[in-house]
Amino acid sequence: MVEEAGCMWCMRWNDEIGPIYPKTPEGRTAPLQRLNIRATPPEGLTFARRLHFTPTFVLMVDGAEAARLEGYPGEDFFWGLLTQMINEAKLPWVK
């Protein structure tokens, strides 16, 4: 998750999804790592293109970007879009 201080959509995600995310199959399959949008990306991660928006959820597979969700569409849409990203990346689900 790429975020920045003061991002109202990041705060909304933190309130609505953040507490339950690690307890879900999605959260176990795609563990969350938080990155500040202004910070230098950690070594070993390759993004397909520059990061412009917060929050941005980037699904990484073996250190390379496999999928991206820019913005937070709300709880009702987030889970379905994340599931689609995981399925398209052909990641094995962790139950």
N, C-alpha and C positions, 0 to 999 in steps of 0.2 A: 504494500500500500504506500503510495507516494502521497505525502501530505505536507501541510505547512500550518504554522500557528495562525490562528484566526480564521481558518477556513470553516465556514458555517456548515458546509456539506460533510466535511470530515467529522465535525462535532456531532452532526446528526447520525452519521454512520456509527460513530463510537457509542452513542446512546442506544440506537436501535439494534445494532448487530454485534458490536464489539464484545459485550459480555458473553454472548452465546456462541460466537464464531468458533472458538477452539474446541467446543463440545460437540460440534456437528461433523458428519462425514466429510463435508466440504472443507471444513477447517482442518481436519486431520489429513485430508488428501493434499490440500494446498495450504500449508501453515503460513501464517502471516508474518512478514518481516516489514517493519515500518522504515521508510526512508524519507528524509526531508527533501523536498523538491530542489532546494538551493544547495544541498550538499553534493559533494562528488560521489558518484555511485560507487558502491563497494567493488573492490577488485574481484574479477571472476564473473561479473554479471554483464551481459551484453543485451542492450535494448535495441529494438528494431528501428526506433526513431527517437528523437528528443522528447522529453517529458515537458508538457506545457500546462496541464490542468491538475487541480487537486479536488477531490481525491482521484487518483488513477490506480487501478488495480491491475497489476501486471503478473500474469502467470508465467513463471520461469520453469523451464525444463532443462536440466543439465547446464544451468547458467545462462541459457539463451531465452529470449522472449518467445513464448508460444502463443500468447493471446493478451489482449488488453481491453479493459473497460474504463473509459474516461468518464469521470463523474459518478455520482451516486444517484441512481434512478428511484430510490426508495426501496423499502423492505420487500414490497410485493414483487418487484422486478429483479432485484439484486440476486436472489437465490437462483432463479431460473437462468439468468445470464451467466452466473458463475458455473452452474452445472453444465451449461452448454460449452463454456470454455474448457472445463476439465474433460468433458467427453470428446471434444474435437482434438484435444492434445493427446488423447488416448492414454491418459494416466490411469493406473490401477487405483480403484477406490479403496480407501482405508475406512473400515466400518468402525 
